[in-house]
């Protein structure tokens, strides 16, 4: 019998903007996990963070999760890469 792993976190009474951000992050991280698992199961990549990153570098899900930032008047401003 194959065991499945699942993590469930219940957060009650969140403001709507938090729900939107968490939904966005969990969606893209789940899709990226599935892409990495596919590469590993089909032996298209080794269990190596750098090799996986290089293979998944063009993934829209990685780009959606990878923030870029810049400094404006001494304050760091974070943005997400635009999805193209």
C-alpha positions as CSV (number, residue, x, y, z in Angstrom):
1,X,0.0,0.0,0.0
2,X,1.3,3.4,-1.0
3,X,1.3,6.0,1.7
4,X,0.3,9.6,0.9
5,X,1.6,12.6,2.7
6,X,-0.6,15.6,3.3
7,X,-0.2,18.6,5.5
8,X,-3.3,20.6,6.4
9,X,-3.2,23.9,8.2
10,X,-6.4,25.5,9.2
11,X,-6.4,29.3,9.6
12,X,-9.6,30.9,10.8
13,X,-10.7,34.5,10.6
14,X,-8.1,35.7,8.1
15,X,-8.6,39.0,6.3
16,X,-9.5,38.5,2.7
17,X,-6.1,39.9,1.4
18,X,-4.3,37.2,3.5
19,X,-6.5,34.5,2.0
20,X,-5.7,35.7,-1.5
21,X,-1.9,35.8,-0.9
22,X,-1.9,32.4,0.8
23,X,-3.9,30.9,-1.9
24,X,-1.6,32.3,-4.6
25,X,1.5,31.0,-2.8
26,X,0.2,27.5,-2.0
27,X,-1.0,27.1,-5.6
28,X,2.3,27.9,-7.2
29,X,4.4,26.0,-4.6
30,X,2.2,22.9,-5.1
31,X,2.6,23.1,-8.9
32,X,6.4,23.6,-8.6
33,X,6.6,20.6,-6.2
34,X,4.8,18.4,-8.8
35,X,7.2,19.6,-11.5
36,X,10.2,18.7,-9.4
37,X,8.8,15.4,-8.4
38,X,8.1,14.5,-12.1
39,X,11.8,15.3,-13.0
40,X,13.0,13.2,-10.1
41,X,10.7,10.2,-10.7
42,X,11.6,10.1,-14.4
43,X,15.3,10.5,-13.7
44,X,15.5,13.7,-15.6
45,X,17.2,15.4,-12.7
46,X,19.2,14.4,-9.7
47,X,18.3,15.1,-6.0
48,X,20.4,18.2,-6.1
49,X,19.0,21.7,-5.3
50,X,21.1,23.4,-7.9
51,X,20.3,21.0,-10.7
52,X,16.6,21.1,-9.9
53,X,16.7,24.9,-9.8
54,X,18.4,25.0,-13.2
55,X,15.9,22.6,-14.7
56,X,12.9,24.4,-13.3
57,X,14.3,27.9,-14.0
58,X,11.9,28.5,-16.9
59,X,8.9,27.4,-14.9
60,X,6.1,29.9,-14.6
61,X,5.5,28.6,-11.0
62,X,9.1,29.3,-9.9
63,X,8.9,32.8,-11.4
64,X,5.6,33.5,-9.6
65,X,7.2,32.6,-6.3
66,X,10.6,34.3,-6.7
67,X,10.4,37.9,-5.5
68,X,12.7,40.6,-6.7
69,X,13.3,43.7,-4.7
70,X,14.9,47.1,-4.8
71,X,15.6,49.9,-2.4
72,X,13.6,53.1,-2.6
73,X,14.6,55.9,-0.2
74,X,16.1,53.4,2.3
75,X,13.1,51.1,2.3
76,X,13.2,47.7,0.6
77,X,10.3,47.2,-1.7
78,X,9.4,43.6,-2.8
79,X,7.6,42.7,-6.0
80,X,6.8,39.5,-7.8
81,X,8.0,38.8,-11.3
82,X,5.3,39.5,-13.8
83,X,3.8,36.4,-15.2
84,X,4.4,36.4,-18.9
